[in-house]
């Protein structure tokens, strides 16, 4: 099976998800957003599409016109019920592809903290994340798409995760991150951290403190989600 991972910045990769995907029999291929060309078949042919995070906004298509192509490609994939996972920016792209509004949130949400699961979230693969400190790193949010099932929230961001049918999962937070490799994030997002007035040493320390627990929970969540995919939709 093939997993196509659409990456926006090099250090926001599959992280701990990579090992799980390979254990489930997926060959992983990365494409670099804005550089690697995505043909129509590239959106539909992979057994799994993962759209990863990045520091730009869905609404910045005037500056990054290729975002429109990503939204359209994800929309075509979702319309066919094909397995799709979106993380952070990827979740926002999924929301936009389903017709929901994406916009700046009330404040930056950067740091480690648990999400509150809805009743549906507790019945889903996200139950593996109950009370687990997870990495949050976003400034944007989205309205819940019509027909989507809300799975998780935080006080600052009511829409942290949603499911669209059985084969599509959107996560605003980062269960894929390896907290032991957080230094790449601290370097790559240094301007954002400075502007937000956040302490780099404190975020580094928290990342190393929660890394192992979060990695185990994130891997378990992905494994549970992969197990329940309705792959008959792809045949």
C-alpha positions as CSV (number, residue, x, y, z in Angstrom):
1,X,0.0,0.0,0.0
2,X,1.1,3.6,-0.6
3,X,0.9,6.5,1.7
4,X,1.5,9.9,0.1
5,X,2.5,12.6,2.6
6,X,2.2,16.2,1.5
7,X,4.8,18.2,3.4
8,X,4.9,22.0,3.7
9,X,8.1,22.5,5.8
10,X,10.8,19.9,6.1
11,X,10.7,19.5,9.9
12,X,6.9,19.0,10.1
13,X,7.0,15.4,8.8
14,X,5.3,12.2,9.8
15,X,7.4,11.9,12.9
16,X,6.4,8.9,15.0
17,X,3.6,8.0,12.5
18,X,6.3,6.9,10.0
19,X,7.0,3.7,11.9
20,X,3.4,2.9,12.5
21,X,2.6,3.3,8.8
22,X,5.4,1.0,7.8
23,X,4.2,-1.6,10.4
24,X,0.8,-1.5,8.7
25,X,2.4,-2.2,5.3
26,X,2.5,1.3,3.8
27,X,5.3,2.6,1.6
28,X,5.7,6.3,2.4
29,X,6.4,8.9,-0.3
30,X,6.8,12.6,0.5
31,X,5.8,15.4,-1.9
32,X,6.9,19.0,-1.2
33,X,4.0,21.4,-1.3
34,X,4.5,24.3,-3.7
35,X,7.4,22.6,-5.5
36,X,6.5,19.0,-6.5
37,X,3.7,18.9,-9.1
38,X,0.5,17.1,-8.1
39,X,-1.3,15.6,-11.0
40,X,-5.0,14.7,-10.8
41,X,-4.3,11.0,-10.2
42,X,-1.8,11.9,-7.4
43,X,-4.7,13.0,-5.3
44,X,-6.8,9.8,-5.8
45,X,-4.4,6.9,-6.4
46,X,-2.6,6.6,-2.9
47,X,-4.2,4.2,-0.4
48,X,-3.7,7.0,2.2
49,X,-3.1,10.7,1.9
50,X,-1.6,12.6,4.8
51,X,-1.6,16.4,4.6
52,X,0.9,17.7,7.1
53,X,1.3,21.1,8.9
54,X,2.9,24.3,8.0
55,X,3.1,28.0,9.1
56,X,0.8,29.5,6.4
57,X,-2.9,30.0,6.3
58,X,-5.5,28.5,4.0
59,X,-6.8,32.0,3.3
60,X,-3.4,33.2,2.0
61,X,-3.9,31.9,-1.5
62,X,-3.0,35.3,-3.0
63,X,0.5,34.7,-1.8
64,X,0.5,31.0,-2.1
65,X,-1.7,30.2,-5.1
66,X,-1.0,26.5,-5.1
67,X,-3.0,26.2,-1.9
68,X,-6.1,26.3,-4.1
69,X,-4.9,23.2,-5.9
70,X,-4.4,21.4,-2.6
71,X,-7.9,22.3,-1.4
72,X,-9.4,21.1,-4.7
73,X,-7.4,17.9,-4.7
74,X,-8.4,17.1,-1.1
75,X,-12.0,17.9,-1.9
76,X,-12.0,15.4,-4.8
77,X,-10.5,12.7,-2.5
78,X,-12.9,13.3,0.3
79,X,-15.8,13.2,-2.2
80,X,-14.8,9.6,-3.1
81,X,-14.4,8.6,0.6
82,X,-10.7,7.8,0.2
83,X,-8.6,7.5,3.4
84,X,-7.3,11.0,4.3
85,X,-5.6,12.4,7.4
86,X,-4.9,16.1,7.9
87,X,-2.7,17.5,10.7
88,X,-2.8,21.2,11.6
89,X,-2.7,23.1,8.3
90,X,-3.7,19.8,6.8
91,X,-6.8,19.7,9.0
92,X,-7.6,23.3,7.9
93,X,-7.2,22.3,4.3
94,X,-9.7,19.5,4.9
95,X,-12.1,21.8,6.5
96,X,-11.9,24.3,3.6
97,X,-12.3,21.4,1.1
98,X,-15.6,20.5,2.9
99,X,-16.8,24.1,2.6
100,X,-16.0,25.3,6.1
101,X,-14.5,28.7,7.0
102,X,-10.9,28.8,8.1
103,X,-9.7,32.0,9.9
104,X,-7.3,33.3,12.6
105,X,-8.1,32.1,16.1
106,X,-8.5,34.2,19.2
107,X,-4.8,33.7,20.1
108,X,-1.8,31.5,19.3
109,X,-2.1,28.0,20.9
110,X,1.5,26.8,21.3
111,X,2.6,24.4,23.9
112,X,1.7,21.0,25.5
113,X,-1.7,20.2,26.8
114,X,-4.5,17.6,26.7
115,X,-7.6,17.8,24.5
116,X,-11.1,17.3,25.8
117,X,-12.8,14.5,23.9
118,X,-16.5,14.5,22.9
119,X,-18.6,11.5,23.3
120,X,-17.8,10.6,19.7
121,X,-14.2,11.2,20.4
122,X,-14.2,8.8,23.3
123,X,-15.7,6.1,20.9
124,X,-13.0,6.8,18.3
125,X,-9.3,6.1,17.9
126,X,-8.7,9.4,19.8
127,X,-9.6,7.6,23.0
128,X,-5.9,6.7,23.1
129,X,-5.2,10.4,23.7
130,X,-7.3,10.8,26.8
131,X,-5.5,13.1,29.3
132,X,-2.3,12.9,27.3
133,X,-0.3,16.1,26.9
134,X,-0.1,16.8,23.2
135,X,1.7,19.5,21.2
136,X,-0.4,22.4,20.0
137,X,1.2,24.8,17.5
138,X,-1.3,26.9,15.6
139,X,-2.9,30.4,15.2
140,X,-5.7,29.5,12.9
141,X,-9.0,27.6,13.5
142,X,-12.0,26.5,11.4
143,X,-15.7,26.1,11.6
144,X,-16.9,22.5,11.9
145,X,-17.8,21.3,8.4
146,X,-21.5,20.4,7.8
147,X,-21.9,16.7,8.4
148,X,-18.6,16.3,10.3
149,X,-18.4,14.8,13.7
150,X,-16.5,16.8,16.4
151,X,-14.1,14.6,18.3
152,X,-11.9,17.0,20.4
153,X,-11.7,20.5,21.8
154,X,-9.7,22.8,24.0
155,X,-10.9,25.9,25.7
156,X,-9.1,28.2,23.2
157,X,-9.9,26.0,20.1
158,X,-13.4,24.4,20.2
159,X,-12.7,22.5,17.0
160,X,-9.6,20.5,17.5
161,X,-10.5,17.3,15.6
162,X,-13.2,16.0,13.4
163,X,-14.1,12.9,11.5
164,X,-15.7,12.9,8.1
165,X,-17.3,9.6,7.5
166,X,-15.2,6.6,8.4
167,X,-12.1,7.4,6.3
168,X,-11.2,11.0,6.9
169,X,-9.7,12.4,10.1
170,X,-8.6,16.0,10.7
171,X,-6.4,16.9,13.7
172,X,-5.6,20.5,14.7
173,X,-2.9,19.4,17.2
174,X,0.2,17.3,16.6
175,X,0.1,13.7,17.8
176,X,2.7,12.8,15.2
177,X,5.5,14.9,16.6
178,X,8.6,13.4,18.3
179,X,9.2,15.7,21.2
180,X,12.9,14.7,21.4
181,X,13.3,16.4,17.9
182,X,11.6,19.6,18.9
183,X,14.8,21.7,18.3
184,X,14.0,21.8,14.6
185,X,10.6,23.4,15.4
186,X,12.2,25.8,17.8
187,X,14.6,27.0,15.1
188,X,12.1,26.9,12.2
189,X,9.4,28.8,14.1
190,X,11.8,31.1,16.1
191,X,10.1,34.3,14.8
192,X,6.7,33.1,15.7
193,X,7.8,32.1,19.2
194,X,9.5,35.5,19.7
195,X,6.4,37.4,18.5
196,X,4.2,35.3,20.8
197,X,6.4,36.0,23.8
198,X,7.0,32.3,24.5
199,X,10.0,30.9,26.4
200,X,12.0,28.6,24.1
201,X,13.8,26.9,27.1
202,X,10.5,26.2,28.8
203,X,8.9,24.8,25.6
204,X,12.1,22.7,25.0
205,X,11.9,21.3,28.5
206,X,8.2,20.5,28.3
207,X,8.8,18.8,24.9
208,X,11.4,16.4,26.3
209,X,9.3,15.8,29.4
210,X,6.2,14.7,27.5
211,X,7.8,13.2,24.4
212,X,7.7,9.5,25.3
213,X,4.1,9.5,26.6
214,X,2.8,11.6,23.7
215,X,4.6,9.4,21.1
216,X,3.2,6.2,22.5
217,X,-0.3,7.7,22.6
218,X,0.0,9.1,19.1
219,X,1.2,5.9,17.6
220,X,-1.6,4.0,19.3
221,X,-4.1,6.4,18.0
222,X,-2.9,6.1,14.4
223,X,-2.8,2.3,14.6
224,X,-6.4,2.2,15.9
225,X,-7.5,4.6,13.1
226,X,-5.8,2.6,10.4
227,X,-7.4,-0.6,11.7
228,X,-10.9,0.8,11.3
229,X,-10.5,2.3,7.8
230,X,-13.1,1.2,5.3
231,X,-10.7,0.1,2.6
232,X,-13.4,-1.3,0.5
233,X,-14.1,2.2,-0.6
234,X,-10.8,2.2,-2.3
235,X,-11.3,-1.0,-4.4
